[in-house]
């Protein structure tokens, strides 16, 4: 019977790596989607979401809706609560990866 030596380390390191990666990549992802400090980038995914949201909302963008929230995060950055939530998602995915990892 073969002993798994790295499983304990994986269960610790993968969630930490996931939390750090997600926290660092979230602002970059918003920028790449088109949610920037200067507003929504023309022709971007953000512009498509904004257009779809405006059509569905009868011509306006709902305050507190998805597009408004993402644009706010693109301009102001993430709040402490949002960073915690993003880190938690990354940690959960990291833990999931650790359980299926061959390490």
C-alpha positions as CSV (number, residue, x, y, z in Angstrom):
1,X,0.0,0.0,0.0
2,X,1.4,3.4,-1.1
3,X,1.4,6.2,1.4
4,X,0.2,9.7,0.2
5,X,2.8,12.1,1.6
6,X,1.7,15.4,-0.1
7,X,-2.0,15.4,0.5
8,X,-1.8,17.4,3.8
9,X,0.4,20.0,2.1
10,X,-1.9,20.2,-0.9
11,X,-5.0,20.7,1.4
12,X,-3.2,23.7,2.9
13,X,-1.4,25.2,-0.1
14,X,-4.0,24.9,-2.9
15,X,-6.7,26.9,-1.0
16,X,-4.2,29.6,-0.1
17,X,-3.0,29.8,-3.7
18,X,-6.5,29.9,-5.0
19,X,-7.5,32.7,-2.6
20,X,-4.4,34.8,-3.6
21,X,-4.9,34.2,-7.3
22,X,-8.6,35.1,-7.3
23,X,-8.0,38.2,-5.2
24,X,-5.3,39.3,-7.6
25,X,-7.0,38.4,-10.8
26,X,-10.5,39.8,-10.1
27,X,-9.6,43.5,-10.8
28,X,-7.6,42.5,-13.9
29,X,-10.6,40.5,-15.1
30,X,-12.9,43.4,-14.8
31,X,-10.5,45.6,-16.8
32,X,-10.2,43.0,-19.5
33,X,-14.0,42.7,-19.7
34,X,-14.2,46.4,-20.3
35,X,-15.1,47.8,-16.8
36,X,-12.4,50.5,-16.5
37,X,-11.8,53.6,-14.4
38,X,-12.7,55.7,-17.5
39,X,-16.0,54.0,-18.0
40,X,-17.2,51.0,-20.0
41,X,-15.0,50.3,-23.1
42,X,-16.7,50.5,-26.4
43,X,-17.1,47.2,-28.2
44,X,-16.2,45.2,-25.0
45,X,-18.1,42.5,-23.2
46,X,-19.1,45.2,-20.7
47,X,-20.6,47.2,-23.5
48,X,-22.6,44.3,-24.6
49,X,-23.8,43.6,-21.1
50,X,-24.7,47.3,-20.7
51,X,-26.7,47.3,-23.9
52,X,-28.5,44.1,-23.1
53,X,-29.3,45.4,-19.6
54,X,-30.6,48.8,-21.0
55,X,-32.9,47.0,-23.5
56,X,-34.2,44.7,-20.7
57,X,-34.7,47.7,-18.4
58,X,-36.6,49.8,-20.9
59,X,-33.7,52.1,-21.7
60,X,-32.0,52.5,-18.4
61,X,-29.4,50.7,-16.3
62,X,-30.8,49.6,-12.9
63,X,-28.9,51.0,-9.9
64,X,-27.5,48.1,-7.9
65,X,-27.8,45.8,-10.9
66,X,-25.0,43.6,-12.3
67,X,-23.7,46.1,-14.8
68,X,-23.8,49.0,-12.3
69,X,-22.1,46.9,-9.6
70,X,-19.3,45.7,-11.9
71,X,-18.7,49.2,-13.2
72,X,-18.5,50.6,-9.7
73,X,-15.9,47.9,-8.9
74,X,-14.0,48.8,-12.1
75,X,-13.9,52.5,-11.0
76,X,-13.5,52.2,-7.3
77,X,-12.0,48.8,-6.8
78,X,-13.3,46.1,-4.6
79,X,-14.5,46.6,-1.1
80,X,-13.2,44.6,1.8
81,X,-16.3,42.4,1.8
82,X,-16.0,41.8,-2.0
83,X,-12.3,40.9,-1.6
84,X,-13.2,38.4,1.2
85,X,-15.9,36.8,-1.0
86,X,-13.6,36.5,-4.0
87,X,-10.8,35.0,-1.8
88,X,-13.4,32.6,-0.3
89,X,-14.4,31.4,-3.8
90,X,-10.7,31.0,-4.8
91,X,-10.0,29.1,-1.6
92,X,-13.0,26.8,-2.2
93,X,-11.9,26.1,-5.7
94,X,-8.3,25.5,-4.5
95,X,-9.5,23.0,-1.9
96,X,-11.5,21.2,-4.6
97,X,-8.4,21.1,-6.8
98,X,-6.4,19.7,-3.8
99,X,-8.8,16.8,-3.4
100,X,-8.5,15.7,-7.0
101,X,-4.8,16.5,-7.4
102,X,-2.4,13.6,-7.8
103,X,0.1,15.3,-5.4
